[in-house]
C-alpha cells in the first residue's frame, strides 16, 4: 500500500490509499488487542483432569451379602459427602435465611405477648 501511495499521481488516489492503509492498521491493532486479551485469559485458566480406574467385572462368586454391604456403605458415604458439599456451598444463604426467620419468629412472639397482655387487662 505504501508503494501504491508513492506511485499515485492524484491527490484523491493518495487519500484513498491512505484511507485503506489506516483501515488495515486499525484491523491489525484490533487483532493484536484480541490476541493479548486471549493470552491473558489463557494465563489464568486451569484444567482439571480426573482419572477413574474402572471396576473389574464381577463374577457370580463376587455377588453376596458382604459385597452388597460394601456397595451400600460406599453409596451412603457418597450421599453424605454430597450433602456436606451442598451445606458448605449453601451456608452463606442458609445463614441469611436463618437470621431472617429468627427475626420473623421474634416479631410474631412479641405480637402474641402484646395480644395476651391486652386480653388480660
Helices and strands as residue ranges (DSSP letters): H 2-7, H 11-43, G 60-62, H 65-120
